[in-house]
Amino acid sequence: MFPLYDESRIKGKIPWVTMGLIILNTFFFLYSFFNLEYFINNFGFVPSHLFDGRFFTVFTSMFLHGNLFHLIGNMWFLWIFGGALEARLNSFKFLAFYFVCGIGGALVYSLAMADSSAVVIGASGAISGVLGGYLVLFPKNKIKALVPLIFFFTIISVPAVIYIFIWFLYQIFSLSSIETTVAYWGHIGGFITGMLMIKRFKRF
């Protein structure tokens, strides 16, 4: 299922931080496009290097994407689910929450893949945290989603709790994939961080 929009989105509130993050990610993607290898090697996150003085790459890696589909997929999920959280938390707390989820995703991935020297890039851990926070605060919201059937596509309304649960199960099942370049542990770590931290941020 591919999400199209949040049917319960709060009208009239402009998600400035959500839009700003999308613009920044797009800018850095275009800026790094013709020399991507250099940026990945110098600003990508390597789990086995977490405590060797390059912790800053946890943050810089969130703004790097390997290709256009990687960027669009992440930014689309951020747009669908980020606005409601930003409206509920306020812009400053939402931005802090976003980065905390990104850090949580990186730490969990590092624990699960401690010996990995593969470079990780992308905002997926932080955005997974946004989904986790969304699940806690808006489980009954309806997500309009595009669903592929055998010979055609259809559009249905899915409760957020069901949509995000299916998304999470996909991350779990994908862990068994041997040949993958996707940091699923980072997704899971970010998601759990978001679920655990969202109410703390909401109370601040």
C-alpha positions in Angstrom: 0.0 0.0 0.0 1.3 3.4 -1.0 0.0 6.4 1.2 -1.6 9.2 -0.7 -2.7 11.6 2.0 -3.9 11.8 5.6 -7.7 12.3 5.5 -7.6 13.8 9.0 -4.9 16.4 8.3 -5.4 19.6 10.3 -6.4 22.3 7.9 -5.0 25.8 8.1 -1.7 25.0 9.8 1.4 25.2 7.6 4.0 22.6 8.6 7.0 24.9 8.2 9.6 22.4 9.7 8.3 19.5 7.6 8.5 21.6 4.5 11.9 22.9 5.5 13.3 19.4 6.0 12.0 18.4 2.6 13.6 21.4 1.0 16.9 20.8 2.7 17.0 17.1 1.8 16.2 18.0 -1.8 18.9 20.7 -1.8 21.6 18.4 -0.4 20.6 15.6 -2.8 21.0 17.9 -5.8 24.2 19.4 -4.3 25.8 16.0 -3.8 24.4 14.4 -7.0 27.5 14.7 -9.2 30.0 13.8 -6.5 27.9 11.4 -4.4 30.7 9.0 -3.6 32.7 11.8 -2.0 29.8 12.8 0.2 28.9 9.2 1.2 32.5 8.4 2.2 32.9 11.6 4.2 29.4 12.2 5.6 27.7 8.8 5.6 27.2 6.9 8.8 29.3 3.7 9.4 28.1 1.6 12.4 31.6 0.3 13.3 32.9 4.0 13.4 30.2 5.2 15.8 32.6 6.1 18.6 35.7 7.0 16.7 35.1 10.7 16.7 32.7 10.8 13.7 29.4 10.9 15.6 28.5 14.0 13.5 27.8 11.6 10.6 24.7 10.4 12.4 23.3 13.8 11.5 24.9 14.5 8.1 23.9 11.0 6.8 20.2 12.0 7.4 20.5 14.5 4.5 22.1 12.2 2.0 20.1 9.9 -0.4 21.5 7.5 -2.9 19.0 8.1 -5.8 15.9 10.0 -6.7 13.5 7.2 -5.6 15.2 7.0 -2.2 14.7 10.7 -1.8 11.1 10.8 -3.0 10.1 7.8 -1.0 11.4 9.3 2.3 10.2 12.8 1.6 6.7 11.6 0.7 6.3 9.7 3.9 7.6 12.7 5.8 5.0 14.9 4.1 2.1 12.5 4.8 2.9 11.9 8.4 5.0 14.8 9.6 2.5 17.6 9.3 0.1 16.2 12.0 2.9 15.7 14.4 4.3 19.1 13.9 0.9 20.7 14.5 0.5 18.7 17.7 4.0 19.3 19.1 4.9 22.7 17.6 7.7 23.2 15.1 10.6 23.4 17.5 9.7 20.2 19.4 8.9 18.4 16.2 12.4 19.2 14.8 14.0 18.0 18.0 11.9 14.8 17.9 12.9 14.2 14.3 16.6 14.2 15.1 16.2 12.2 18.3 14.4 9.5 16.2 17.3 9.6 13.7 19.8 9.1 16.5 17.7 6.2 17.9 17.6 4.5 14.6 21.4 4.9 14.1 22.1 3.5 17.6 19.9 0.5 17.2 21.4 -0.2 13.8 24.9 0.1 15.3 24.0 -2.4 18.0 22.5 -4.9 15.5 25.3 -4.4 12.9 28.2 -3.6 15.1 30.8 -5.1 12.8 29.4 -3.6 9.6 31.6 -1.2 7.6 28.8 -0.5 5.2 27.9 3.2 4.9 24.4 4.2 5.8 22.6 7.2 4.3 19.1 8.6 4.3 16.4 10.0 6.5 14.6 6.7 7.0 15.4 6.3 10.7 14.1 9.7 11.6 11.0 9.3 9.3 10.3 5.9 10.8 10.3 7.7 14.2 7.7 10.1 12.8 5.5 7.1 11.9 6.0 5.7 15.4 4.9 9.0 17.0 2.0 9.3 14.6 0.8 5.8 15.6 0.7 6.7 19.3 -1.0 10.1 18.8 -3.3 9.4 15.8 -4.1 5.7 15.6 -7.7 6.4 14.4 -6.8 8.8 11.6 -7.6 7.5 8.1 -4.8 7.2 5.5 -5.9 7.2 1.9 -3.8 4.6 0.2 -3.2 3.2 -3.3 -3.4 -0.6 -3.2 -2.2 -2.8 -6.1 -4.5 -5.7 -6.9 -3.9 -8.4 -9.5 -4.8 -6.5 -12.7 -5.4 -3.0 -11.4 -5.0 -0.5 -8.6 -7.7 0.8 -6.2 -7.8 3.5 -3.5 -9.0 2.8 0.0 -9.1 4.4 3.4 -7.0 2.6 6.0 -6.9 3.4 9.7 -3.5 4.6 10.6 -3.0 1.9 13.2 -3.5 -0.8 10.5 -1.4 0.9 7.8 1.6 1.5 10.2 1.3 -2.0 11.6 1.6 -3.5 8.1 4.5 -1.2 7.4 6.3 -2.3 10.6 5.7 -6.0 9.9 7.3 -5.4 6.5 10.4 -4.0 8.2 10.5 -7.1 10.5 10.1 -9.6 7.7 12.7 -7.8 5.6 15.4 -8.4 8.2 15.8 -11.9 6.8 16.7 -10.6 3.4 20.3 -11.5 2.7 20.9 -9.3 -0.3 19.7 -5.8 0.7 21.2 -2.4 1.0 18.3 -1.1 3.2 19.1 -0.5 6.9 15.9 -2.1 8.2 17.3 -2.2 11.8 17.6 1.6 11.5 13.9 1.8 10.5 12.9 -0.4 13.4 15.1 1.6 15.9 13.7 4.9 14.7 10.2 3.6 14.9 10.5 2.3 18.4 12.3 5.5 19.5 9.4 7.6 18.1 6.8 5.5 19.9 8.7 5.7 23.2 9.5 9.4 23.0 6.5 11.1 21.5 4.5 11.6 24.7 7.6 12.9 26.5 8.0 15.6 23.8 4.3 16.3 23.9 4.5 17.0 27.6 7.5 19.4 27.4 
